[in-house]
Amino acid sequence: MFGKDQEQGGAPAASDTRSTSILAQGCKFKGEVEVQGTFRIEGEFEGTISKPSSLVVGKTGVVKASVKVKSAIIGGKVFGDIEAEDKIELQGGSHVEGDIKTRRLVIDEGVFFEGNCSMGSAEQRKAAHASRAESQVGTPSSKQQKTATGV
């Protein structure tokens, strides 16, 4: 709110990642949101969230959405997939139902999480998937091995 540009009389830059957008407790929003900076949700959101540098779902926040962000801190409830470029932190008492894709994951004690988790960069996930596929090609199953060896 009181960045250097404003103190010096200038207008804040359009791509200022220090800005914070807030959906306050008691507010409900349904739709698609594309924001710069941090998006903090204390109310209820349903739809799609994309491009914030940081998503913070407070203890009273309820999100039913597909989420693509750089990092996320979840303290409330999220129903939907979360894809974070850098890190996802699930704070104690949070509730997440959906798949997670991220480079780093922090899970506190007392978290409810139901879904799949895929970690590492997109390149690492692709390489691991390709490696698993290659190791399965040309390798007979155990049933085929028993037949081939006469066991």
Residue pairs with C-beta under 8 A, 6 or more apart in sequence:
3 12
3 16
3 18
5 11
5 12
5 13
5 16
6 12
12 19
14 36
15 36
16 36
16 37
17 36
17 37
17 53
18 37
19 36
19 37
19 38
20 37
20 38
20 39
20 40
21 35
21 37
21 38
21 39
21 40
21 52
22 39
22 40
22 41
22 42
23 29
23 39
23 40
23 41
23 42
23 43
23 44
23 45
23 61
24 42
24 43
25 42
25 43
25 58
25 60
26 43
27 42
27 43
27 44
28 43
28 44
28 45
28 46
29 43
29 44
29 45
29 46
29 47
30 45
30 46
30 47
31 46
31 47
31 48
32 47
32 48
32 50
33 39
33 45
33 47
33 48
33 49
33 50
34 50
34 51
35 49
35 51
35 52
36 51
36 52
36 53
37 52
37 53
37 54
38 52
38 53
38 54
38 55
38 56
39 49
39 52
39 54
39 55
39 56
39 69
40 56
40 58
41 55
41 56
41 57
41 58
41 61
41 63
41 76
42 58
42 60
42 61
42 76
43 60
43 61
43 62
44 61
44 62
44 63
45 61
45 62
45 63
45 64
45 65
46 63
46 64
46 65
47 64
47 65
48 65
48 66
48 67
49 55
49 63
49 65
49 66
49 67
49 68
49 69
50 67
50 68
50 69
51 68
51 69
52 69
52 70
53 69
53 70
53 71
54 69
54 70
54 71
54 72
54 73
55 67
55 69
55 71
55 72
55 73
55 84
56 72
56 73
56 75
57 63
57 72
57 73
57 74
57 75
57 76
57 77
57 78
57 94
58 75
58 76
59 75
59 76
59 93
60 76
61 75
61 76
61 77
62 76
62 77
62 79
63 76
63 77
63 78
63 79
63 80
64 79
64 80
65 78
65 79
65 80
66 80
66 81
67 78
67 80
67 81
67 82
67 83
67 84
68 83
68 84
69 82
69 83
69 84
69 85
70 84
70 85
70 86
71 84
71 85
71 86
71 87
71 88
71 89
72 82
72 84
72 87
72 88
72 89
73 89
73 91
74 82
74 88
74 89
74 90
74 91
74 94
74 96
75 91
75 93
75 94
76 94
76 95
77 94
77 95
77 96
78 94
78 95
78 96
78 97
78 98
79 97
79 98
80 97
80 98
81 98
81 99
81 100
81 101
81 115
82 88
82 96
82 98
82 99
82 100
82 101
82 102
83 100
83 101
83 102
84 100
84 101
84 102
84 103
85 102
85 103
86 102
86 103
86 104
87 102
87 103
87 104
87 105
87 106
88 100
88 102
88 104
88 105
88 106
89 105
89 106
89 108
90 96
90 105
90 106
90 107
90 108
90 111
90 113
91 108
91 111
92 108
92 109
92 110
92 111
93 110
93 111
94 108
94 111
94 112
95 111
95 112
96 111
96 112
96 113
96 114
96 115
97 113
97 114
97 115
98 115
99 115
99 116
99 117
99 118
100 113
100 115
100 116
100 117
100 118
101 117
101 118
101 119
101 125
102 117
102 118
102 119
103 119
103 120
103 121
104 119
105 117
105 119
107 113
118 125
120 128
140 148
145 151
